[in-house]
């Protein structure tokens, strides 16, 4: 259990801890509305499959969040900073998109029952057959050769050492679903999500010591021990990491911090903001893109972004990729170091987990190499929808 002293010290563990907005932090309207949002979320989570009630709750949720953002918008205008106004507007748009995603999920849940539930803690470990592993490696052998040539050329960005689309990936997904059905992995995920799920996406990724994308080179005050630790941005897509090589502590094992996220005690809107905040100013059409010029998952290293971010009251501040924000020698850094659990295993080993609720990271290599499949589970698509998607892909390819 995380100590109460650590929770109380949390506000001093981030690079933006000394930035206060006293007026908004103590604002009664914001605090009372956050409480109402929390009550509405609990009603949604506890609601049985009653479409009308769920939609009604989401209407109320949007109304309450809208009240907060109307107030933030009014106050942003008083700062006489046009870009701050853009920040608040864009943040609200991304939150609306997130709400639409989770509303669609809650409206389509089903009651699914299984006898042996392994995913109750949000993650568990399994393995697939050597035949399936070798089939994937043989299928993608040319891609892996290309990745290694890229390394020789000094091309070590993540996108230069991975592939996530094309006919080979579609075939890998078929192999995985066949294996995961045999191992009842898809069944476990379906029960966890209360909806029929299977593997819908995956990427093949080679990690190398030459890659340093996971470091924070912009801020010397942040901890090197927590780099890249994050929770995923969408809670409707559980994940799996499947090792295609043996992985030890030195060649980039996936790490989990089982206690940390829950102990942060985030409110719903705070958590939602954290899961969309990296998008602000990232889209090429954004009015803030050229103003911030920030890294997607390291926004707090941009002073202009940080200034706008800390306009928000503390009860609304969170970044899903908090590993890049944690200060050296802070209470949270110490707790994360103590809580870190390494997933070490032979090739074919896999972990199935809810990345939106468990802080994790992986691919930070000291030596050797790591080949993995990053796997995403999603709702099953019916046969007609598959045919439609296939036609669309062919049209796009013309």
N, C-alpha and C positions, 0 to 999 in steps of 0.2 A: 504494500500500500504506500502511495506517495505521502510523505509527511505533510502535515498541515502547514508547517513553517515554509516548506517549498512552495505550496500553493499561494501562501501569503506573499512570498518573495517573487512570484511570477512576473509581476509588473516591472521588476528590475532586471529581468533576464533577457530583454530584447534590445536591439539597437535603437528602437524608438521609445524606450521606456521613459526618458526624461522629457518627452514632448507631451505636454498636457493641454487639454482644451477644457479648462475649469468650468466655463459656462455651460458647455454641452454635457460634460461629465456628470454634473449635478442637476441636470434638467429633469423636472418632474414628469413632463409629458413623455419624454423619451423613455425614462425608466418604467413608467406605468404601462406604456404601450409594449415594451419588451416583455413585460409580465403577461400581458394579454396574448401576445404572439405565442409565448410558451404554452399557455393553456390551450390555445387552438391547435397547436402541433400535437399535443398529447391526445386531444380528441380525435384528430385524424389518425394517429397511430393505433388508437384503441377501437376505431370504428370498424364494425363488421362490414361485409360487402354490401353496402347501401350506397349506390351511386349518387343519389340525390343529396344525401347527408354529406358525403365526401366533397362534392362540388360546392355545397353551401359553405363548408368549412374553409375551402380554398378562397372563396369569394371574400370571406371575412378576413382571412390571412392577408390577402392583397390589400384590403382596405387599411388594415393596421400598419402594414409596411409602408403603404402610400402616405399615411399620416406622418411617419417618421421622416420620409424623404421629402415631403413638402416642407417640413420644418428645416431640414438640412439645406434644402435649396434656397429657402428664404435667407438663412444665415450665411450661405456662401456668397450671396449677392452683396452682403454688407462688407465682405472682405475686399471688394473691388479687385477681384482676380478672375478674369474671364476663364482662365484654364481650370481654376477650382470649380467653377460652375459646370464646365464640361466634364470634369471628373465625377461630380455628383450625378449628373445626368447619365453618363455612360455606366456607372456602377448600378444605377437603378434599372437600366435596360438589361444588363446581364443577370441581375437578380430575377427580373420578370421571366427571362428565358429559363433560368434554373427552376423556378416555380412551375412553369409549364411542363418541364420534364418530370418532376416528381409527382405532379398531379396526374399525369398520364399513367405513371407507374401505379399509384394508389388506386386509380379507377379500374385497373385491369388485373389486380391481384386475384388469386384463386386459393382455395383451401387445399393444400397438398400435405399428405401425411406419409412419413416413413418411420420404420421401427428404430433404426440405428442412426442417430443424428450426430455426425462428427464435427459439424461446422458451428456448434453452439457457442464456442468462444471466439468466433470470427476468423479462425484459421485452423488448418490441420495439414498433416504431411502424408504423402502417398508416393507411388512410383508407377511407371508404366513399363511395358515389356521392352527388352533389348531389341526385338524385331522392329517395333515401332520407332524406337530411337534411331536405329540404323537406316530405316526407310526414309526418315526425315533428313538425316545427314547425307545420304546418297542423293536424294532429290535436290538438296541445296548445296551440293559440293562446289559447283561453279561459282555460286554467290559467295561462299566462304573464301574461295581462292581470290576473288575480286576484292573482298574486304582486306585480305592480307597484303595484296598489292597496294591498296590504298594506304595502309599503314607504312609500307616502304616508301611511299611518296610523301609521307607526312600528313596524309588526309585522315584525321582521327576524330572529326566531329561525329556525334552520335548518328546523324543521318547518313554519314559516309560509311558506317559500319553496320548498317541494318537494312532490312527490307520488310515491308508490311503490306504489299499488294502484289497483284499479278496471279497467274494461274498456279504457280508453285505454292504460293501462300494459301490459295483456295484448296489445293490438294492437301496441304499440311493440316488445314482445319478439318478436312474430312477424316484424316488419319487420327487426329486428336479426338474427335467426337466418337469414332468407333472405339478407341481405347477407353475414353472417359465413360462411355456407356457401359462397357464391360466392368469397369471398376466402380460403377455407381457414383462417379464424381459429379456428373451432370445432375443426377438425382439429388445429391446432397445440396448442390447450389440451388436447385429448383425449390427444395423445401425451405432453405434459408431465405430465399426471396419471395416465397409463396406465389410462384409463377413458373411456367415451364421455360427453363433456360438450357442453353447449350453453348459450345464455343462458337462465337460469331466473328472474332477478329484475332489476329496474332501477328507478331513480328519476330523475325530471326535477328539476333543481335550478337555481335562479337565485341567483347570488351578487352582492352589492352592497357598496359601501364602507360603507354604514350598518350592516352586520353586524359585530359584535365578539365573536361567540361563541367564536372561536378564541384570544382573548387570555387570559392568566393575570392576572387583576386582584387575586388574593388574595395574591400573593407577589412583592415587588419585587426579590428576589434572583435570580430566574430569568431566563434569556436571552429577549429578545424576538426574537432571530434564529432560534430553533428552535421557536417556538410551533406546536403541533398536529402536529409531526413524529411519526409513529407507524408501527407495523407492525400489520397486521390481526390480529384475534383468532382467526380460524379459518384453517388452512392448506388446507382441502379446497375452498375457494371462491375461485379466482382471479378477477381483476377486469379491467375495462376502463373507461377514462375517454374519453368521446367528446364532442368539442367541437361545439356547435351554433351557436357564434359564433366569430369570429376571436379568438384569445387571444394577448396579448403578455405581456411581463414585468410590466406594470403592472396587468393585470386578472385576477389570480388563477391563473397557470399552475400545473399540477401539478408539484411538485418531487420529484426522486429523490435519494437519497443511496446510491449503489450499493455503497460499500465498508463503510459503518458497521456494519450489523447483523452481518455475518459477523465483523468484527473485534472485536465484543463478546465472542466466544467463550463464549456462554451454554451451560450444560448443559441437558439436556432438561427437568428439573423446574423449573429457574429460568425457562426460556422459557415453560413451561406456566403457571406462577404469574403471570408477566407478562401472559399473554393472558386470564386469568380475573379478575385482581385488581380490575378496574373494576366487576365485578358485586357485590363484597362490600358489603353494606349498601344495595344499590340497589333490590332487590325490595321491594314494599310489605309483604310478609309477613316480611321479615327482622327479626330481633330487634335488628339494629344500625341500621336505617334512621333512626329518630328520634334515636338516639344520635349518629351521625356527621353527618347532614344535609349530606352532601358532594355535590360535582358528580361525575357519572358518570365522566368521563375525566380529572378533575383531583383525584384522591383525596388526593394528597400535600399539598395545601393545607389539609387538615383535620387539625388537631393531634392529635385523638383517634385518627384513622385512622393517622396517621404513627407515633404511639407504638406502636400494635399491629403495624404493618407492620415496624418496625425491631426487633421481638422476633425476627423471622426471622433466621437466620444470613445473612451477606452472600452466600454461594453460592446462596441461594434468592431473592434480591431482584431483581426486574425489573418494570418497568411498560411494557406495550406502547406506551403513549402517552408516551414518555420526553421528548418535546419540551417538555413543560410542567415537567419536573423538573430541567433542566440549568442549572447555575449560570452567572451572568455571568463572563466572562473565564476560564472553565475550559478545560482541554485539549480536552475533547470538543466544546465549543462551537466552538472554532477549527477543529477537524477537520471538523465538519459544515458550517461556512460554506464551507470550501475544497472540500468534496466535493459540494455542492449542484448538481444539474443541472436546468435548467428545460425543461419540455415546452411549447414555443411552436409554434402552428400555426394554419392556416386552419380554418374550420368544416368538419366532416367528418373531421378528423384524430382519430386515436384511439391510445391506448397500451394494450397488453395486458400484464398483469404479475401476478406472484405477490406480493400485498400482505402476505403473512405473513412474507416473507423480505427484502423491500426497504423500508427506511425511506422514507416519502413524506409529502407533505402537499399541499393545494391549496385554492383558494378564498379566499385572503387578498388582498383587493383594495384597491388604492390609489385607482383611479378607473375609471369605466366600469361595465360589467357582464359577467358570464360566465354563459352557459347551457350546461349539460352534461347528459349522461346518465351516471349512475353505474351501471355494469353489473356483474352478478355471474354467473359461470358455475357450473353445477352439473351433477350427473349427469342424463342424459336420463331422462325419465319415460315409461314405455310407455303405449300408447293406453288400455288399461283403467284405469290409474291416473289418467290425465287425466280420463276420464269420471267416475270416482269423485270426484275433487277438484271437478269442476264441479257435481256433485249436492250435495256438502257445502256449497259456496258458496251454492247456491240455498236450501238448508235454513236456513242461517244468516241469509239475507236475509229470510226469512219473518217 
